[in-house]
Amino acid sequence: MLAVLTLASAFVFAPAAIVLGHLARRQIRQTGADGWALADWGLFLGYLGTIVGLLCCCGLLVVTIRSAGLGMP
């Protein structure tokens, strides 16, 4: 159940997918349930989404500083 929630949350809020993915993997390891691939894909997409989001925020910050004339020429 957590593995499906991990994959779904990767498309909505990536950092939540990271947390849920690790919880799902622990649950799968303890119970022997299915869903390892779903948890892995949710983790992968969660990390990817978080990294892309951070890069976009940093890029937006650089563009804002450069356009305001606060940075170096």
N, CA, C and O atoms as CSV, one atom per row, in Angstrom:
chain,resi,resn,atom,element,x,y,z
A,1,MET,N,N,0.819,-1.190,0.000
A,1,MET,CA,C,0.000,0.000,0.000
A,1,MET,C,C,0.869,1.263,0.000
A,1,MET,O,O,0.596,2.207,-0.741
A,2,LEU,N,N,1.902,1.274,0.824
A,2,LEU,CA,C,2.786,2.433,0.865
A,2,LEU,C,C,3.556,2.607,-0.440
A,2,LEU,O,O,3.879,3.731,-0.825
A,3,ALA,N,N,3.847,1.519,-1.110
A,3,ALA,CA,C,4.589,1.607,-2.369
A,3,ALA,C,C,3.765,2.336,-3.428
A,3,ALA,O,O,4.307,3.140,-4.186
A,4,VAL,N,N,2.481,2.067,-3.486
A,4,VAL,CA,C,1.610,2.752,-4.439
A,4,VAL,C,C,1.510,4.223,-4.081
A,4,VAL,O,O,1.551,5.084,-4.960
A,5,LEU,N,N,1.379,4.513,-2.804
A,5,LEU,CA,C,1.310,5.898,-2.342
A,5,LEU,C,C,2.612,6.638,-2.644
A,5,LEU,O,O,2.591,7.829,-2.954
A,6,THR,N,N,3.727,5.949,-2.557
A,6,THR,CA,C,5.027,6.541,-2.889
A,6,THR,C,C,5.074,6.977,-4.343
A,6,THR,O,O,5.471,8.100,-4.653
A,7,LEU,N,N,4.668,6.086,-5.226
A,7,LEU,CA,C,4.697,6.400,-6.650
A,7,LEU,C,C,3.734,7.525,-6.985
A,7,LEU,O,O,4.058,8.390,-7.798
A,8,ALA,N,N,2.565,7.530,-6.378
A,8,ALA,CA,C,1.588,8.586,-6.647
A,8,ALA,C,C,2.074,9.938,-6.125
A,8,ALA,O,O,1.894,10.958,-6.788
A,9,SER,N,N,2.680,9.951,-4.959
A,9,SER,CA,C,3.125,11.227,-4.389
A,9,SER,C,C,4.353,11.786,-5.105
A,9,SER,O,O,4.665,12.968,-4.963
A,10,ALA,N,N,5.048,10.953,-5.867
A,10,ALA,CA,C,6.209,11.445,-6.621
A,10,ALA,C,C,5.777,12.463,-7.663
A,10,ALA,O,O,6.562,13.334,-8.036
A,11,PHE,N,N,4.550,12.368,-8.135
A,11,PHE,CA,C,4.054,13.305,-9.134
A,11,PHE,C,C,3.396,14.527,-8.511
A,11,PHE,O,O,3.151,15.513,-9.206
A,12,VAL,N,N,3.105,14.482,-7.214
A,12,VAL,CA,C,2.424,15.587,-6.543
A,12,VAL,C,C,3.405,16.394,-5.695
A,12,VAL,O,O,3.491,17.613,-5.837
A,13,PHE,N,N,4.139,15.722,-4.819
A,13,PHE,CA,C,5.075,16.386,-3.916
A,13,PHE,C,C,6.268,15.461,-3.718
A,13,PHE,O,O,6.223,14.531,-2.913
A,14,ALA,N,N,7.324,15.727,-4.459
A,14,ALA,CA,C,8.466,14.817,-4.535
A,14,ALA,C,C,9.133,14.517,-3.185
A,14,ALA,O,O,9.467,13.358,-2.935
A,15,PRO,N,N,9.342,15.507,-2.304
A,15,PRO,CA,C,9.970,15.154,-1.024
A,15,PRO,C,C,9.160,14.155,-0.195
A,15,PRO,O,O,9.732,13.350,0.540
A,16,ALA,N,N,7.854,14.203,-0.310
A,16,ALA,CA,C,7.029,13.219,0.404
A,16,ALA,C,C,7.261,11.822,-0.151
A,16,ALA,O,O,7.217,10.844,0.596
A,17,ALA,N,N,7.507,11.718,-1.449
A,17,ALA,CA,C,7.772,10.418,-2.059
A,17,ALA,C,C,9.057,9.810,-1.526
A,17,ALA,O,O,9.165,8.590,-1.400
A,18,ILE,N,N,10.021,10.645,-1.216
A,18,ILE,CA,C,11.279,10.139,-0.667
A,18,ILE,C,C,11.039,9.505,0.700
A,18,ILE,O,O,11.505,8.398,0.971
A,19,VAL,N,N,10.322,10.205,1.544
A,19,VAL,CA,C,10.033,9.689,2.888
A,19,VAL,C,C,9.184,8.420,2.797
A,19,VAL,O,O,9.496,7.411,3.428
A,20,LEU,N,N,8.112,8.478,2.008
A,20,LEU,CA,C,7.225,7.324,1.888
A,20,LEU,C,C,7.931,6.136,1.241
A,20,LEU,O,O,7.661,4.985,1.585
A,21,GLY,N,N,8.834,6.415,0.305
A,21,GLY,CA,C,9.560,5.334,-0.355
A,21,GLY,C,C,10.441,4.561,0.605
A,21,GLY,O,O,10.508,3.334,0.548
A,22,HIS,N,N,11.114,5.278,1.481
A,22,HIS,CA,C,11.957,4.588,2.459
A,22,HIS,C,C,11.104,3.819,3.465
A,22,HIS,O,O,11.470,2.721,3.884
A,23,LEU,N,N,9.972,4.394,3.849
A,23,LEU,CA,C,9.069,3.667,4.752
A,23,LEU,C,C,8.499,2.419,4.070
A,23,LEU,O,O,8.379,1.366,4.695
A,24,ALA,N,N,8.152,2.541,2.794
A,24,ALA,CA,C,7.607,1.401,2.057
A,24,ALA,C,C,8.637,0.292,1.922
A,24,ALA,O,O,8.308,-0.884,2.080
A,25,ARG,N,N,9.876,0.654,1.633
A,25,ARG,CA,C,10.911,-0.373,1.496
A,25,ARG,C,C,11.142,-1.105,2.816
A,25,ARG,O,O,11.359,-2.316,2.827
A,26,ARG,N,N,11.096,-0.370,3.924
A,26,ARG,CA,C,11.260,-1.017,5.222
A,26,ARG,C,C,10.093,-1.967,5.495
A,26,ARG,O,O,10.288,-3.080,5.984
A,27,GLN,N,N,8.876,-1.513,5.173
A,27,GLN,CA,C,7.701,-2.355,5.381
A,27,GLN,C,C,7.756,-3.605,4.502
A,27,GLN,O,O,7.409,-4.696,4.955
A,28,ILE,N,N,8.181,-3.456,3.271
A,28,ILE,CA,C,8.281,-4.596,2.352
A,28,ILE,C,C,9.333,-5.584,2.851
A,28,ILE,O,O,9.137,-6.798,2.786
A,29,ARG,N,N,10.440,-5.057,3.346
A,29,ARG,CA,C,11.507,-5.920,3.858
A,29,ARG,C,C,11.026,-6.717,5.077
A,29,ARG,O,O,11.363,-7.892,5.225
A,30,GLN,N,N,10.236,-6.074,5.949
A,30,GLN,CA,C,9.783,-6.740,7.172
A,30,GLN,C,C,8.668,-7.749,6.916
A,30,GLN,O,O,8.642,-8.821,7.521
A,31,THR,N,N,7.745,-7.402,6.017
A,31,THR,CA,C,6.580,-8.263,5.807
A,31,THR,C,C,6.733,-9.217,4.638
A,31,THR,O,O,6.005,-10.206,4.554
A,32,GLY,N,N,7.665,-8.944,3.733
A,32,GLY,CA,C,7.835,-9.785,2.561
A,32,GLY,C,C,6.773,-9.561,1.501
A,32,GLY,O,O,6.584,-10.398,0.619
A,33,ALA,N,N,6.080,-8.437,1.583
A,33,ALA,CA,C,5.019,-8.132,0.625
A,33,ALA,C,C,5.603,-7.735,-0.732
A,33,ALA,O,O,6.806,-7.516,-0.872
A,34,ASP,N,N,4.725,-7.651,-1.715
A,34,ASP,CA,C,5.125,-7.199,-3.045
A,34,ASP,C,C,5.167,-5.676,-3.071
A,34,ASP,O,O,4.672,-5.008,-2.163
A,35,GLY,N,N,5.769,-5.142,-4.130
A,35,GLY,CA,C,5.774,-3.698,-4.307
A,35,GLY,C,C,7.147,-3.074,-4.292
A,35,GLY,O,O,7.278,-1.850,-4.265
A,36,TRP,N,N,8.175,-3.909,-4.308
A,36,TRP,CA,C,9.542,-3.381,-4.255
A,36,TRP,C,C,9.827,-2.465,-5.444
A,36,TRP,O,O,10.449,-1.416,-5.279
A,37,ALA,N,N,9.379,-2.848,-6.638
A,37,ALA,CA,C,9.632,-2.040,-7.835
A,37,ALA,C,C,8.887,-0.707,-7.769
A,37,ALA,O,O,9.425,0.321,-8.181
A,38,LEU,N,N,7.670,-0.715,-7.260
A,38,LEU,CA,C,6.914,0.534,-7.121
A,38,LEU,C,C,7.607,1.481,-6.146
A,38,LEU,O,O,7.693,2.683,-6.398
A,39,ALA,N,N,8.093,0.949,-5.049
A,39,ALA,CA,C,8.793,1.777,-4.074
A,39,ALA,C,C,10.085,2.336,-4.662
A,39,ALA,O,O,10.427,3.494,-4.421
A,40,ASP,N,N,10.801,1.520,-5.429
A,40,ASP,CA,C,12.039,1.988,-6.060
A,40,ASP,C,C,11.765,3.089,-7.072
A,40,ASP,O,O,12.472,4.097,-7.095
A,41,TRP,N,N,10.747,2.911,-7.911
A,41,TRP,CA,C,10.416,3.937,-8.899
A,41,TRP,C,C,9.930,5.211,-8.218
A,41,TRP,O,O,10.241,6.314,-8.668
A,42,GLY,N,N,9.171,5.065,-7.142
A,42,GLY,CA,C,8.725,6.242,-6.399
A,42,GLY,C,C,9.893,6.997,-5.791
A,42,GLY,O,O,9.924,8.228,-5.804
A,43,LEU,N,N,10.857,6.249,-5.257
A,43,LEU,CA,C,12.063,6.883,-4.711
A,43,LEU,C,C,12.864,7.587,-5.799
A,43,LEU,O,O,13.306,8.722,-5.620
A,44,PHE,N,N,13.047,6.907,-6.926
A,44,PHE,CA,C,13.799,7.494,-8.032
A,44,PHE,C,C,13.143,8.790,-8.515
A,44,PHE,O,O,13.811,9.812,-8.670
A,45,LEU,N,N,11.841,8.739,-8.750
A,45,LEU,CA,C,11.140,9.926,-9.222
A,45,LEU,C,C,11.085,11.012,-8.150
A,45,LEU,O,O,11.106,12.200,-8.474
A,46,GLY,N,N,11.016,10.622,-6.893
A,46,GLY,CA,C,11.027,11.599,-5.804
A,46,GLY,C,C,12.354,12.339,-5.726
A,46,GLY,O,O,12.383,13.564,-5.604
A,47,TYR,N,N,13.450,11.594,-5.798
A,47,TYR,CA,C,14.768,12.237,-5.781
A,47,TYR,C,C,14.972,13.091,-7.024
A,47,TYR,O,O,15.495,14.202,-6.936
A,48,LEU,N,N,14.564,12.579,-8.178
A,48,LEU,CA,C,14.704,13.334,-9.421
A,48,LEU,C,C,13.891,14.623,-9.381
A,48,LEU,O,O,14.385,15.684,-9.761
A,49,GLY,N,N,12.658,14.532,-8.927
A,49,GLY,CA,C,11.805,15.720,-8.826
A,49,GLY,C,C,12.346,16.743,-7.849
A,49,GLY,O,O,12.261,17.944,-8.101
A,50,THR,N,N,12.895,16.290,-6.749
A,50,THR,CA,C,13.463,17.198,-5.757
A,50,THR,C,C,14.696,17.904,-6.313
A,50,THR,O,O,14.860,19.108,-6.120
A,51,ILE,N,N,15.558,17.167,-6.998
A,51,ILE,CA,C,16.764,17.765,-7.570
A,51,ILE,C,C,16.404,18.773,-8.651
A,51,ILE,O,O,16.962,19.870,-8.684
A,52,VAL,N,N,15.481,18.415,-9.532
A,52,VAL,CA,C,15.064,19.337,-10.589
A,52,VAL,C,C,14.420,20.581,-9.994
A,52,VAL,O,O,14.668,21.692,-10.463
A,53,GLY,N,N,13.606,20.406,-8.977
A,53,GLY,CA,C,12.979,21.547,-8.309
A,53,GLY,C,C,13.996,22.484,-7.678
A,53,GLY,O,O,13.872,23.704,-7.784
A,54,LEU,N,N,14.995,21.920,-7.025
A,54,LEU,CA,C,16.036,22.745,-6.413
A,54,LEU,C,C,16.857,23.489,-7.466
A,54,LEU,O,O,17.200,24.656,-7.278
A,55,LEU,N,N,17.171,22.814,-8.573
A,55,LEU,CA,C,17.910,23.478,-9.642
A,55,LEU,C,C,17.100,24.615,-10.256
A,55,LEU,O,O,17.650,25.669,-10.574
A,56,CYS,N,N,15.808,24.406,-10.420
A,56,CYS,CA,C,14.946,25.474,-10.953
A,56,CYS,C,C,14.884,26.658,-10.001
A,56,CYS,O,O,14.915,27.808,-10.440
A,57,CYS,N,N,14.798,26.393,-8.719
A,57,CYS,CA,C,14.773,27.484,-7.732
A,57,CYS,C,C,16.091,28.261,-7.745
A,57,CYS,O,O,16.087,29.491,-7.682
A,58,CYS,N,N,17.201,27.555,-7.825
A,58,CYS,CA,C,18.502,28.226,-7.877
A,58,CYS,C,C,18.638,29.045,-9.155
A,58,CYS,O,O,19.153,30.163,-9.127
A,59,GLY,N,N,18.182,28.498,-10.265
A,59,GLY,CA,C,18.228,29.233,-11.526
A,59,GLY,C,C,17.358,30.474,-11.482
A,59,GLY,O,O,17.760,31.528,-11.975
A,60,LEU,N,N,16.185,30.368,-10.906
A,60,LEU,CA,C,15.296,31.521,-10.773
A,60,LEU,C,C,15.920,32.582,-9.878
A,60,LEU,O,O,15.787,33.776,-10.148
A,61,LEU,N,N,16.588,32.166,-8.831
A,61,LEU,CA,C,17.268,33.108,-7.943
A,61,LEU,C,C,18.383,33.840,-8.677
A,61,LEU,O,O,18.538,35.050,-8.514
A,62,VAL,N,N,19.158,33.127,-9.478
A,62,VAL,CA,C,20.244,33.741,-10.243
A,62,VAL,C,C,19.680,34.741,-11.253
A,62,VAL,O,O,20.204,35.847,-11.388
A,63,VAL,N,N,18.628,34.362,-11.955
A,63,VAL,CA,C,18.021,35.259,-12.936
A,63,VAL,C,C,17.461,36.506,-12.257
A,63,VAL,O,O,17.591,37.609,-12.789
A,64,THR,N,N,16.853,36.349,-11.112
A,64,THR,CA,C,16.293,37.488,-10.383
A,64,THR,C,C,17.389,38.436,-9.915
A,64,THR,O,O,17.247,39.653,-10.034
A,65,ILE,N,N,18.461,37.900,-9.393
A,65,ILE,CA,C,19.565,38.743,-8.920
A,65,ILE,C,C,20.225,39.471,-10.088
A,65,ILE,O,O,20.542,40.657,-9.990
A,66,ARG,N,N,20.431,38.754,-11.192
A,66,ARG,CA,C,21.072,39.379,-12.363
A,66,ARG,C,C,20.176,40.468,-12.958
A,66,ARG,O,O,20.681,41.511,-13.375
A,67,SER,N,N,18.867,40.252,-13.006
A,67,SER,CA,C,17.980,41.239,-13.599
A,67,SER,C,C,17.797,42.456,-12.704
A,67,SER,O,O,17.486,43.541,-13.195
A,68,ALA,N,N,17.985,42.292,-11.403
A,68,ALA,CA,C,17.873,43.405,-10.480
A,68,ALA,C,C,19.168,44.215,-10.431
A,68,ALA,O,O,19.202,45.293,-9.837
A,69,GLY,N,N,20.212,43.713,-11.039
A,69,GLY,CA,C,21.482,44.438,-11.056
A,69,GLY,C,C,22.265,44.316,-9.764
A,69,GLY,O,O,23.145,45.132,-9.491
A,70,LEU,N,N,21.960,43.320,-8.977
A,70,LEU,CA,C,22.644,43.152,-7.692
A,70,LEU,C,C,23.899,42.302,-7.798
A,70,LEU,O,O,24.756,42.341,-6.915
A,71,GLY,N,N,24.010,41.541,-8.867
A,71,GLY,CA,C,25.153,40.648,-9.033
A,71,GLY,C,C,26.301,41.351,-9.715
A,71,GLY,O,O,26.244,42.548,-9.995
A,72,MET,N,N,27.340,40.590,-9.978
A,72,MET,CA,C,28.487,41.121,-10.689
A,72,MET,C,C,28.137,41.263,-12.172
A,72,MET,O,O,27.343,40.478,-12.690
A,73,PRO,N,N,28.706,42.238,-12.854
A,73,PRO,CA,C,28.369,42.442,-14.276
A,73,PRO,C,C,28.867,41.329,-15.163
A,73,PRO,O,O,28.658,41.366,-16.376
